[in-house]
Amino acid sequence: MTLSTLAAALHEKRRTALSISFALALSSPVLAQESAPQQPATIRLSPEDVERGLNGPQKNFWFATGASQEYQNAGFFGQRLRPYISDDAEAVANLNRYRRQKWLYLGERFVFLGALSLYGQQVLAKDEWQYFNNTQKAAVGVAVGSLLANALITRHTNQHFVRSVEAHNATLPAARRMGMERALPNLLGVTAPTGRPQLLVGWSLR
């Protein structure tokens, strides 16, 4: 092998190595982007759902995630929210409480409607219409008790859902960073009111 042939072979190997390195450099950001885990997104409730307080209406919540402006129905038991908060134990616990309260609410509604149905059936049970026989008295008592139970069940039901969303958002990196920024002093310096230097640290109340 002559020197010119050897030099040509070395040049060809070097060019091939450079081509491979360049291709890897171009593909590595794509691979890194594909392998990076998806970060949890902030969850926002619809404006009318944010205003729900104690004893609020027992209807489905609507929520949006991340930068999306499209709200989606959370479902009667909040089941469509669960995939977005599955990594947060506190958020899941609050959503489980919300689901429990919704089951209690359904049970109370069935009892109430059953009592009303029994009362109406007794009205036409005999030849003459009956409005307050013993069976009807029991039905009225059950209906009244059901309404009282409804007030207790629904008083805090909506709060469990809202707390689930708040617990999820509080664990996001942006929320933790904001908490650290609030904890850092915004006034830092040195003062000497008595002639001796002293460190001055302060926070502004917001």
C-alpha positions in Angstrom: 0.0 0.0 0.0 1.4 3.3 -1.0 1.5 6.4 1.2 -1.2 8.1 -1.0 -3.5 5.2 -0.7 -3.1 5.0 3.1 -3.7 8.8 3.4 -6.9 8.5 1.3 -8.2 5.6 3.5 -7.5 7.6 6.7 -9.3 10.6 5.3 -12.3 8.6 4.4 -12.6 7.1 7.9 -12.3 10.5 9.5 -15.0 11.9 7.2 -17.3 8.9 8.1 -16.7 9.4 11.8 -17.5 13.1 11.6 -20.8 12.3 9.7 -21.8 9.9 12.4 -21.1 12.4 15.2 -23.0 15.1 13.4 -26.0 12.8 12.9 -26.0 11.8 16.6 -25.8 15.5 17.6 -28.8 16.3 15.5 -30.9 13.3 16.8 -30.0 13.7 20.5 -32.3 16.6 21.3 -35.2 14.8 19.6 -34.4 11.6 21.6 -34.1 13.7 24.8 -37.4 15.4 24.1 -39.2 12.1 23.5 -37.8 10.4 26.6 -38.4 13.3 28.9 -41.4 12.6 31.2 -44.5 14.8 30.7 -44.8 17.3 33.5 -48.1 17.6 35.4 -50.2 20.5 34.2 -52.0 23.1 36.2 -55.7 22.5 36.6 -58.2 25.3 36.4 -61.9 25.2 37.3 -64.5 27.1 35.3 -65.3 30.6 36.6 -68.7 29.6 37.9 -67.3 26.5 39.7 -64.7 28.6 41.5 -67.5 30.5 43.1 -69.2 27.4 44.6 -69.4 27.6 48.3 -71.1 25.6 51.1 -74.3 23.8 50.1 -73.5 24.6 46.5 -75.4 23.0 43.6 -74.8 19.3 43.1 -73.8 19.4 39.4 -70.7 18.3 37.6 -67.6 20.4 37.7 -65.8 21.6 34.6 -62.0 22.0 34.4 -59.2 22.7 32.0 -55.5 21.7 32.1 -52.4 23.6 31.2 -52.8 26.4 28.6 -55.9 24.8 27.1 -59.0 27.1 27.0 -61.4 24.2 26.5 -63.1 23.0 29.7 -64.1 19.4 30.1 -66.8 17.8 32.2 -65.3 16.1 35.3 -68.1 13.5 35.5 -70.6 13.0 38.3 -68.0 11.4 40.6 -65.1 13.5 39.3 -63.7 10.4 37.5 -62.4 12.3 34.5 -60.2 14.4 36.8 -58.5 11.4 38.4 -55.9 10.7 35.6 -54.5 14.2 36.0 -54.0 13.9 39.8 -53.1 10.3 40.1 -49.5 11.1 41.3 -50.7 13.3 44.2 -51.9 11.3 47.2 -53.5 14.3 48.9 -55.4 15.3 45.8 -56.6 11.7 45.2 -57.7 11.5 48.9 -59.9 14.6 48.5 -61.3 13.3 45.2 -62.2 10.0 47.0 -64.1 12.0 49.7 -65.9 13.8 46.9 -66.9 10.5 45.3 -68.1 9.2 48.7 -70.3 12.2 49.2 -71.8 11.9 45.8 -72.7 8.2 46.5 -74.4 9.4 49.8 -76.2 12.0 47.8 -77.6 9.5 45.4 -78.7 7.2 48.2 -80.5 10.1 49.9 -82.3 11.0 46.7 -83.5 7.4 46.2 -84.8 7.3 49.8 -86.6 10.6 49.3 -88.2 9.6 46.0 -89.2 6.3 47.5 -90.9 8.0 50.5 -92.8 10.3 48.1 -93.8 7.3 45.9 -95.1 5.4 49.0 -97.1 8.4 50.1 -98.7 8.8 46.7 -99.5 5.1 46.5 -101.3 5.2 49.8 -103.5 8.1 48.7 -105.4 5.8 46.2 -104.9 2.6 48.2 -108.6 2.4 49.2 -111.9 3.5 47.8 -111.6 6.8 49.6 -108.5 8.9 49.2 -106.2 8.8 52.2 -103.9 11.7 53.1 -102.6 10.9 56.6 -102.8 7.3 57.6 -100.1 5.6 59.6 -98.2 4.5 56.5 -98.3 8.0 55.1 -97.1 9.4 58.4 -94.1 7.1 58.3 -93.4 8.1 54.7 -93.5 11.8 55.6 -91.2 11.2 58.5 -88.7 9.4 56.2 -88.9 12.2 53.6 -88.2 14.9 56.2 -85.3 13.0 57.6 -84.0 12.5 54.0 -84.1 16.3 53.4 -82.2 16.9 56.6 -79.6 14.4 55.6 -79.3 16.1 52.2 -78.4 19.4 53.8 -75.6 17.7 55.8 -74.3 15.6 52.9 -74.2 18.5 50.4 -72.7 21.1 52.7 -69.1 20.2 52.1 -69.3 18.0 49.0 -68.1 20.6 46.5 -65.3 21.6 48.8 -63.7 18.2 48.5 -63.4 18.6 44.7 -62.0 22.1 44.9 -59.4 21.0 47.6 -58.4 18.1 45.3 -57.6 20.6 42.5 -55.8 23.0 44.9 -53.7 20.1 46.4 -52.6 19.1 42.9 -51.7 22.6 41.9 -49.8 23.2 45.1 -47.3 20.4 44.3 -46.4 21.7 40.9 -42.8 23.0 40.4 -44.1 26.5 39.6 -46.1 26.6 42.9 -43.1 25.5 44.9 -40.9 28.1 43.2 -43.5 30.8 44.0 -43.5 29.6 47.6 -39.8 29.9 47.8 -39.9 33.4 46.2 -42.4 34.5 48.9 -40.2 33.1 51.6 -37.1 35.0 50.4 -36.7 38.5 52.0 -37.2 41.5 49.6 -35.3 43.8 51.8 -31.7 43.1 52.6 -29.0 45.5 53.7 -26.8 46.8 56.5 -27.7 49.6 58.9 -25.9 51.3 61.8 -28.4 53.2 63.9 -26.2 52.9 67.1 -22.9 53.2 65.4 -22.5 49.4 65.1 -23.3 47.7 61.8 -26.4 45.5 61.9 -27.9 43.2 59.2 -31.3 44.5 58.0 -33.7 41.8 56.7 -37.4 42.4 55.9 -40.4 41.0 54.1 -43.3 42.9 52.6 -46.8 41.8 53.5 -49.1 41.0 50.5 
